[in-house]
Amino acid sequence: MPPLGRLHDALRFARGIRRAMARGHSFTAASRAPMRGAPGGTRETPRQGSALRRLVAERGWFEHSVHVVPIAGLDRPLRVLHLTDVHIRRSDPWLEQLCATLPAHRPDLVVLTGDVVTRGWQREAAGRFLESLPEAPLGRFAVLGNWEYWGDAPQDIWEAFLAEHGVTLLQNRSVDLGGLTLAGVDDLLAGEPDVDAALIGISEEQPALVLSHSPAIFPALQRGPVRLVLSGHSHAGQLRIPGLGAPFLPLGTGPYVGGWFTEGGVHLFVSRGIGWSVAPVRLFCPPEIAELRLVPAP
């Protein structure tokens, strides 16, 4: 990136942090806990690049992570591609790189946990991303994040817009995938989450996977056949300072900054996400394309 471009990004960073603090969307956090791996192990495969680039991530660089998760009651192994917080604004080389990468995945299920777009987003760019999602025999599903509500479009366009591109919106409801229930909860900050509606009538005979943009709702999801919750929103802090953790976190994160958590026999995975908000930089927190390999628990 040219020096003037880096200066522009630095100024955007300063303005973004000041704006977020003024709106109360971010707050200082004493988060020192390291990000834990999956119950069955986590492997990360970074793209090639300099050590500096791996620490201070720029657009066009992201990390592929594979997480093995034993699930009680699961009758067969499943691969789930989890994408979150892409924060698309317009078409650019970074988006094209991402879209060229995704079709190489061969998941059984694709899930999006919100904030596909951000302020000023272009319909064509978001559609390009959705069209690049790999085919999946069990389907492609999404929940909304706060930026789907706060962006420059009416909220009621989303179900139809996603459906145009082969993605089903799960807004406080569930679907039976045969051996696995998939449920989606509306966004905690900007939407109207209804856990009871999302889980009503689901089978107690098979495990349930729940999608929620904000991880802070996790305690309310530790019930019934729910075995796994997938979230984003926090970007795992986006800026992580060694020894101090993440100094800024969005409201709706709670204690679940990033990585894996287990409470009440239920697992939660909070992805670092792919894009960024507030400031165009990541520190010690690279963008993440996550693949979850769900396996029957012994």
Secondary structure as UniProt FT lines:
FT   HELIX           3..23
FT   STRAND          26..31
FT   TURN            39..40
FT   STRAND          42..46
FT   HELIX           51..55
FT   STRAND          56..57
FT   TURN            59..60
FT   STRAND          63..71
FT   TURN            72..73
FT   STRAND          78..83
FT   HELIX           93..101
FT   HELIX           102..104
FT   STRAND          109..113
FT   TURN            119..120
FT   HELIX           123..131
FT   TURN            137..138
FT   STRAND          140..143
FT   HELIX           146..150
FT   HELIX           155..157
FT   HELIX           158..164
FT   TURN            165..166
FT   STRAND          168..169
FT   STRAND          173..176
FT   STRAND          181..185
FT   TURN            188..190
FT   HELIX           195..199
FT   TURN            200..201
FT   TURN            204..205
FT   STRAND          208..212
FT   HELIX           215..221
FT   TURN            224..225
FT   STRAND          226..231
FT   HELIX           235..237
FT   TURN            242..244
FT   STRAND          245..250
FT   TURN            251..252
FT   TURN            254..255
FT   STRAND          259..263
FT   TURN            264..265
FT   STRAND          266..270
FT   STRAND          282..283
FT   STRAND          288..296
//
